Amino acid sequence: MQKHSLPPTSARELTALWLDGASPSESDLRAANSLAAHLARFDGLRPFSGVIQRLVEHVSTPDFSLDEACRLIELDPALASRILRVANSAAYGTYGSCASVAQAIFRIGATHVSGLAIAMSAMTMFKDLGGVGEKIRDHSAGTAAVARELAMCFNQHALSSKVFLAGLLHDFGKLLLIQTGDPSYASMVARDLAAGSLHLREQALWGFDHAILGAHILASWRIPEPIPQLIACHHQAKGGQGAVTPFARALDLLRVADVIDWLLGQGCTADSPWVKRLAESPDGVRAGLGEQTLPALWKHLRGVREEALLVFT
């Protein structure tokens, strides 16, 4: 693999996405150089159509038009159909059905629609990876739906669309690493999809993990803040700690949803000790889960997850 040696300022810029203003250590700078080498492999990668590219560029401008966003989406019938499916899913469909793209944009939000369009295009890349890709896709869809539902349950409505999109894309870096063609990594993912463990192996190998890699690529594609930052930090213990901010709340919701989806996928029931352990964990406590709250929500969250898997299949 070609080596990329970055000047210190560039390395520090790369670490900014996961250090949240803290000064990088020597290990952080080494990780940034390793990350740069991997990022170079994906230069020019765009898994989405020209229509989606124009949509992202349009909503990135401060004076974008909802009518123009609607027109662009309608140029791609498959994209329009998928966005309508999401808008009418359990994650968003609590206020009646959407019959038009315009209604879907209003419900989801124009800036989030552009990110959702990229996420759904990225989801199609998972299909090319066989069983491993499908498992990552299903976990991503389930995490997104659970994170949004938790935000709604705990009256964090302003965060609901953000954590939904972050959930859809939080493991995008795994796809990128698999796409490099390293069969040993694909095997590692297939063996170890447990929340909270694979990233440690990645950090031991490269100095960074799939979350950091995916976040940098997504930021380069103009996915709106704070989505890349949430993705970058969802395995970082230092991310989101300290003051209770909207970002910290969103990060806690994303982290617990990541684990909840994995537990649901393993068939855990509400009375499982793993559910109790999650509810009483620091992330669970900060997110608003309690010893009684999470078990009471478990059946409902299972249904939300199952519906999400149907939408994104």
C-alpha positions in Angstrom: 0.0 0.0 0.0 1.3 3.4 -0.9 2.4 5.5 2.1 1.1 9.1 2.5 3.1 11.3 4.8 1.1 14.4 5.8 2.4 17.6 7.1 1.5 18.1 10.8 -1.2 20.6 10.0 -3.0 18.2 7.7 -2.7 15.4 10.2 -4.2 17.6 12.8 -7.0 18.5 10.5 -7.8 14.8 10.0 -7.9 14.2 13.8 -10.3 17.1 14.4 -13.3 15.0 13.4 -12.8 12.6 16.3 -11.0 14.7 18.9 -13.6 17.5 19.1 -11.1 20.2 19.7 -8.6 18.3 21.9 -4.9 18.3 21.0 -3.9 15.2 19.1 -1.4 12.8 20.7 1.4 11.1 18.8 -0.8 8.0 18.4 -3.6 10.2 17.0 -1.2 11.7 14.4 0.0 8.2 13.4 -3.6 7.2 13.0 -4.2 10.2 10.8 -1.3 9.3 8.5 -2.6 5.7 8.2 -6.1 7.1 7.6 -4.8 9.3 4.8 -3.4 6.3 3.0 -6.8 4.6 3.1 -8.7 7.7 2.1 -6.6 8.0 -1.0 -8.0 4.6 -2.2 -11.4 6.1 -2.3 -10.6 9.3 -4.1 -13.4 10.0 -6.6 -15.7 7.3 -5.3 -19.3 8.3 -5.6 -21.9 5.5 -5.2 -24.7 7.7 -6.2 -26.3 9.2 -9.4 -25.8 12.6 -10.9 -29.3 13.5 -9.7 -28.3 12.8 -6.1 -25.1 14.8 -6.5 -27.2 17.8 -7.8 -29.6 17.4 -4.9 -26.8 17.4 -2.3 -25.2 20.5 -4.0 -28.6 22.3 -4.1 -29.6 21.8 -0.5 -26.1 22.8 0.6 -26.8 26.4 -0.6 -28.4 28.7 2.0 -31.2 29.8 -0.3 -32.2 26.4 -1.7 -35.7 25.8 -3.0 -38.0 23.0 -1.8 -39.6 23.0 -5.2 -36.3 22.4 -6.9 -35.4 19.7 -4.4 -38.7 18.0 -5.2 -38.1 18.3 -9.0 -34.6 16.8 -8.7 -35.9 13.8 -6.7 -38.7 13.2 -9.2 -36.2 12.9 -12.0 -35.2 9.6 -10.4 -38.3 7.5 -10.0 -36.5 4.8 -8.0 -35.2 7.4 -5.6 -38.6 9.0 -5.3 -40.2 5.7 -4.5 -37.6 4.8 -1.8 -38.0 8.2 -0.1 -41.8 7.8 -0.1 -41.3 4.4 1.5 -39.2 5.8 4.3 -41.6 8.8 4.8 -44.5 6.3 5.2 -42.6 3.9 7.4 -43.1 3.5 11.1 -40.1 5.7 11.6 -41.9 8.7 10.1 -45.4 7.7 9.4 -47.1 8.8 12.6 -49.0 11.6 11.0 -50.8 9.9 8.1 -49.5 8.8 4.7 -47.5 10.8 2.3 -48.8 10.7 -1.2 -46.2 12.9 -2.9 -42.5 13.6 -2.9 -43.2 17.2 -1.7 -45.0 15.8 1.3 -42.1 13.4 2.0 -39.6 16.2 1.8 -41.7 18.3 4.2 -41.9 15.4 6.7 -38.3 14.3 6.6 -36.7 17.8 6.0 -34.9 18.9 2.8 -31.3 18.7 4.2 -32.0 15.3 5.7 -33.6 14.1 2.4 -30.3 14.7 0.6 -28.4 12.7 3.2 -31.0 10.0 3.1 -30.7 9.8 -0.7 -26.9 9.1 -0.3 -27.6 6.6 2.5 -30.0 4.6 0.4 -27.6 4.6 -2.5 -24.9 3.4 -0.2 -27.3 0.7 1.0 -27.4 -0.7 -2.5 -23.6 -1.2 -2.4 -24.1 -3.6 0.5 -26.0 -6.0 -1.8 -22.8 -6.5 -3.8 -21.1 -8.1 -0.8 -23.3 -11.1 -0.3 -24.3 -12.2 3.2 -21.9 -9.9 5.0 -23.2 -6.9 3.2 -26.8 -7.8 3.9 -26.1 -8.2 7.6 -24.4 -4.7 7.8 -27.3 -3.2 5.8 -29.9 -4.7 8.1 -28.0 -3.6 11.2 -27.7 -0.1 9.8 -31.4 0.1 9.0 -32.4 -1.3 12.5 -30.0 1.0 14.3 -31.5 4.0 12.4 -35.1 3.1 13.2 -34.4 2.4 16.9 -32.4 5.6 17.4 -35.1 7.7 15.9 -37.8 5.9 17.9 -35.9 6.5 21.1 -35.5 10.2 20.3 -39.2 10.5 19.8 -40.0 8.5 23.0 -37.7 10.7 25.1 -39.0 14.0 23.6 -35.8 14.7 21.6 -37.8 15.4 18.4 -35.2 17.8 17.1 -32.6 15.0 17.1 -34.8 12.3 15.5 -33.9 12.8 11.9 -30.2 13.3 12.7 -29.9 10.0 14.6 -31.9 8.2 11.9 -29.5 9.3 9.2 -26.4 8.7 11.4 -27.8 5.2 12.2 -28.2 4.4 8.5 -24.6 5.4 7.8 -22.8 4.6 11.0 -21.1 1.4 9.6 -20.5 2.7 6.1 -16.8 2.5 6.8 -17.0 -1.3 7.1 -18.3 -1.3 3.5 -15.4 0.8 2.4 -12.9 -1.4 4.1 -14.4 -4.5 2.5 -14.3 -2.8 -0.9 -10.5 -2.6 -0.6 -10.6 -6.3 -1.4 -9.0 -7.6 1.8 -10.6 -11.0 2.3 -9.2 -11.2 5.9 -11.2 -8.1 6.9 -14.4 -9.4 5.3 -14.0 -12.6 7.2 -13.4 -10.7 10.4 -16.6 -8.7 9.9 -18.5 -11.9 9.2 -17.2 -13.5 12.4 -17.5 -10.5 14.6 -20.5 -8.2 14.2 -21.0 -7.6 17.9 -21.4 -4.0 18.9 -18.3 -2.6 20.6 -15.6 -5.1 19.6 -14.7 -4.9 15.9 -13.4 -1.3 16.1 -10.8 -2.4 18.6 -9.3 -4.9 16.2 -9.4 -2.2 13.5 -7.6 0.3 15.7 -4.9 -2.3 16.5 -4.4 -3.0 12.8 -4.5 0.6 11.4 -4.7 3.1 14.2 -8.2 4.1 13.2 -11.6 2.3 12.9 -14.4 2.1 10.3 -16.2 4.9 12.0 -13.4 7.4 11.4 -12.9 6.3 7.8 -16.6 6.4 6.9 -17.1 9.8 8.6 -14.3 11.4 6.5 -15.7 10.0 3.3 -19.2 11.2 4.1 -18.0 14.6 5.1 -16.3 14.9 1.7 -19.6 14.1 0.2 -21.2 17.1 2.0 -23.3 15.1 4.4 -24.5 17.8 6.7 -23.2 18.3 10.2 -23.4 16.8 12.8 -23.8 13.4 10.9 -20.2 12.8 10.1 -19.1 13.8 13.6 -21.7 11.5 15.2 -20.5 8.6 13.0 -16.8 9.4 13.8 -17.4 9.3 17.5 -19.9 6.4 17.9 -17.0 4.1 19.1 -14.9 6.9 20.7 -15.1 7.0 24.5 -13.9 10.6 24.5 -16.6 11.8 22.1 -19.7 13.5 23.6 -18.5 13.4 27.2 -18.8 16.3 29.5 -21.5 18.9 29.1 -25.0 17.8 28.1 -25.3 19.2 24.6 -27.6 18.2 21.7 -24.6 16.5 20.1 -23.9 14.5 23.2 -27.6 13.5 23.5 -27.6 12.4 19.9 -24.4 10.4 20.3 -25.8 8.6 23.4 -29.0 7.7 21.4 -26.9 6.4 18.5 -24.7 4.3 20.8 -27.5 2.6 22.6 -29.5 2.0 19.4 -26.4 0.3 17.9 -26.4 -2.1 20.8 -30.1 -2.5 21.0 -30.3 -3.5 17.3 -27.5 -6.1 17.8 -29.3 -7.5 20.9 -32.6 -7.7 19.0 -30.9 -9.4 16.1 -29.5 -12.0 18.5 -33.0 -12.7 19.7 -32.6 -11.2 23.2 -35.8 -10.8 25.2 -36.8 -7.9 27.4 -35.8 -9.8 30.6 -32.3 -10.6 29.2 -29.4 -9.6 31.5 -27.9 -7.9 28.5 -30.8 -5.6 28.3 -30.5 -4.8 32.0 -26.8 -4.2 31.6 -27.3 -1.8 28.7 -30.1 0.1 30.5 -27.8 0.6 33.5 -24.6 1.5 31.5 -23.4 5.1 31.4 -24.6 5.4 27.8 -28.0 4.0 28.7 -28.4 6.2 31.7 -27.5 9.4 29.8 -29.8 8.4 27.0 -32.7 8.1 29.4 -33.0 4.4 29.6 -33.8 2.9 33.0 -34.1 -0.6 34.5 -37.8 -0.6 33.8 -38.0 1.7 30.7 -36.0 -0.3 28.2 -37.7 -3.6 28.9 -41.1 -1.9 28.6 -40.1 -0.5 25.2 -38.5 -3.8 24.0 -41.5 -5.3 22.1 -42.2 -2.0 20.5 -38.6 -1.5 19.4 -38.6 -5.0 18.0 -41.5 -4.1 15.8 -39.9 -0.8 14.7 -36.8 -2.7 13.7 -38.6 -5.4 11.8 -40.5 -2.8 9.8 -37.3 -1.0 9.0 -35.7 -4.1 7.6 -38.6 -4.5 5.2 -38.3 -0.9 4.0 -34.6 -1.2 3.2 -34.5 -4.7 1.8 
